Amino acid sequence: MHHQRCRIDRRAVRVGLTQSGRNIRDIIARLFARHAQGLIESNALEAQSVMDISHILKRIERYWKDQIRYIY
C-alpha cells in the first residue's frame, strides 16, 4: 500500500495500492473466481447463490468497517 499526506490538510491521507498490491489483488480475484466456478460446477451452489453470498459478505464487511470507524 502507498499513502501520501495531503499538502493542504496534513490530517488527510490518500491511500492506494502499489503495483505489487494490485498484483496481489488480481491473484486473489482470480482465486475467488476459480473457487466460485468450482462450487458451481460441483453443484454445491448455484451461480446466483455465489453472487448473493458475495454481496452479503461485502455488506458485513462494510458494517464492521463502520463499527471500527465509530469506535475511535
DRENTIBA-609423 format. One record per residue: residue number from 1; residue in one letter; x, y, z of N, C-alpha, C, CB in turn. Coordinates in steps of 0.1 Angstrom, whole numbers. Each point is the difference from the previous one (the first is absolute). Glycine has a CB too. Example, Ala and Ser with C-alpha at 12.3 -4.5 7.8 and 13.67 -1.06 7.14 Angstrom:
// residues 2
REC   num   residu      nX      nY      nZ     caX     caY     caZ      cX      cY      cZ     cbX     cbY     cbZ
REC     1        a     132     -57      78      -9      12       0       9      12       0     -19     -12      12
REC     2        s      15      23     -19       9      11       0      -8      11       8      12      -6     -22
END
This chain:
// residues 72
REC   num   residu      nX      nY      nZ     caX     caY     caZ      cX      cY      cZ     cbX     cbY     cbZ
REC     1        m       8     -12       0      -8      12       0       9      12       0     -19     -12      12
REC     2        h      13      23     -17       8      13      -1      -9      10       7      12      -6     -22
REC     3        h      -7      15      29      -8      11       6       8      13      -1     -11     -16      16
REC     4        q       4      26     -18       6      14      -1      -9      10       7      10      -7     -22
REC     5        r      -4      15      30      -7      11       7      -4      11     -10      12      -6      21
REC     6        c     -24      11     -18      -5      12      -8       9      12       3     -24      -9       0
REC     7        r      28      17     -10       8      11       2      -8      12       7      13      -6     -20
REC     8        i     -26       6      18      -8      11       6      -4      -3      14      -8       6     -23
REC     9        d       3     -18      25      -5      -5      13       9     -12       4     -24       9      -4
REC    10        r      34      -7      12       9     -10       4      -7     -12       8      18      17       0
REC    11        r     -30     -15       4      -7     -11       7      -5     -10     -10      -7      16      19
REC    12        a       4     -12     -31      -6      -9     -10      12      -8      -7     -19      17      -4
REC    13        v      15     -29       1      10      -9      -6      -7      -7     -12      12      -4      22
REC    14        r      -5       3     -33      -5      -6     -12       7     -14       0      -3      22     -13
REC    15        v      -5     -33      12       5     -13       1      -3      -7     -14      -3      -1      26
REC    16        g      12      -7     -31      -2      -7     -12       9     -13       0      -6      22     -12
REC    17        l       4     -30       2       8     -12      -2      12       3      -9     -21     -15       3
REC    18        t      32       9       1      12       0      -8      -2     -10     -11      15       7      19
REC    19        q      -6      -8     -29      -1     -10     -11       0     -14       6      11      16     -16
REC    20        s      -3     -18      26       1     -13       7     -14      -3       7      25       3       4
REC    21        g     -31       7       2     -13      -2       6     -11      -3     -10       7      16      18
REC    22        r      -6      -9     -30     -10      -3     -10       2     -15      -5      -1      25      -7
REC    23        n      13     -29       6       3     -14      -5      -6     -10      10      21       8     -11
REC    24        i     -19      -6      24      -6      -9      10     -15       1      -1      20       4      15
REC    25        r     -26       8     -16     -14       1      -1      -5      -9     -12       0      23      10
REC    26        d       7     -22     -22      -4      -8     -11       1     -15       2       8      20     -14
REC    27        i       2     -24      21       2     -14       3     -12      -5       8      26       2      -1
REC    28        i     -29       6      12     -11      -4       8     -14       0      -7      13       9      19
REC    29        a     -14       0     -28     -13       1      -8      -1     -13      -9       1      26       0
REC    30        r      10     -30      -6       0     -12      -9      -3     -12       9      16      11     -16
REC    31        l     -10     -12      28      -2     -11       9     -15      -1       4      24       2       8
REC    32        f     -30      10      -5     -14       0       4      -8      -5     -12       4      19      16
REC    33        a      -1     -14     -28      -8      -4     -12       1     -15      -2       4      23     -10
REC    34        r       8     -29      11       2     -14      -2      -7      -8      11      22       5     -10
REC    35        h     -22      -1      22      -7      -7      11     -16       1      -3      19       5      16
REC    36        a     -23       7     -20     -15       2      -2      -4     -10     -12       1      24       8
REC    37        q       8     -24     -18      -4      -9     -12       0     -15       5      11      17     -16
REC    38        g      -1     -20      24       0     -14       6     -13      -3       8      25       1       0
REC    39        l     -29       8       8     -13      -2       7     -12      -2      -9      10      14      19
REC    40        i     -10      -6     -30     -11      -1      -9       1     -13      -8      -1      25      -2
REC    41        e      13     -29      -3       1     -12      -8      -2     -13       8      16      12     -14
REC    42        s     -13     -11      27      -2     -12       9     -15      -1       5      25       1       6
REC    43        n     -33       9     -10     -14       1       5      -1       2      15      -6     -15     -19
REC    44        a      16      20      25       0       4      14      -9      12       2      23     -10       4
REC    45        l     -22      20     -14      -8      12       0      -3       4     -14      11       8      21
REC    46        e     -22      -1     -22      -4       6     -13       7      13      -2     -22     -11       1
REC    47        a      24      16     -13       7      13      -3      -7      11       8       6      -8     -23
REC    48        q     -19       9      24      -6      11       7       3      -1      15     -18       0     -17
REC    49        s      19     -12      22       4      -1      14      14       5       3     -15     -20       2
REC    50        v      24      17     -11      14       6       2      -1      15       0      10     -21     -11
REC    51        m     -17      27       1      -1      14       0      -7       6      12      -1      -2     -25
REC    52        d     -10      -5      30      -6       4      12       9       0      12     -22      -8      -9
REC    53        i      30      -3      11       9      -1      11      10      11      -1      -3     -25       1
REC    54        s       9      28     -13      10      10      -2      -6      14       5      10     -13     -19
REC    55        h     -22      15      14      -7      13       4      -2       1      15     -11       0     -22
REC    56        i       7     -10      28      -2       0      15      13       2       7     -20     -16      -3
REC    57        l      30       9      -1      13       2       7       6      14      -2       5     -24      -4
REC    58        k      -8      30      -7       4      14      -2      -7       9       9       5      -4     -24
REC    59        r     -18       2      26      -8       8      10       4      -2      14     -19      -2     -16
REC    60        i      23     -11      20       5      -2      13      13       7       2     -11     -22       1
REC    61        e      20      22     -11      13       7       1      -2      15       2      10     -18     -15
REC    62        r     -20      24       7      -3      14       1      -5       3      14      -5       1     -24
REC    63        y      -3     -10      30      -6       2      13      12       0      11     -22     -11      -7
REC    64        w      31       1       6      11      -1       9       9      12      -1      -1     -25      -1
REC    65        k       3      30     -12       9      11      -2      -6      13       6       8     -10     -21
REC    66        d     -21      11      20      -7      12       7       1      -1      15     -16       1     -20
REC    67        q      15     -13      25       1      -2      15      14       4       5     -17     -19      -1
REC    68        i      27      15      -6      14       4       3       2      15      -1       8     -23      -7
REC    69        r     -14      29      -4       2      14      -2      -6       8      11       0      -4     -24
REC    70        y     -11       0      30      -7       8      10       5      -3      14     -20       0     -15
REC    71        i      28     -11      17       5      -3      13      11      11       3      -5     -25      -3
REC    72        y      13      28      -7      11      10       3      -5      13      -4      17     -17      -4
END
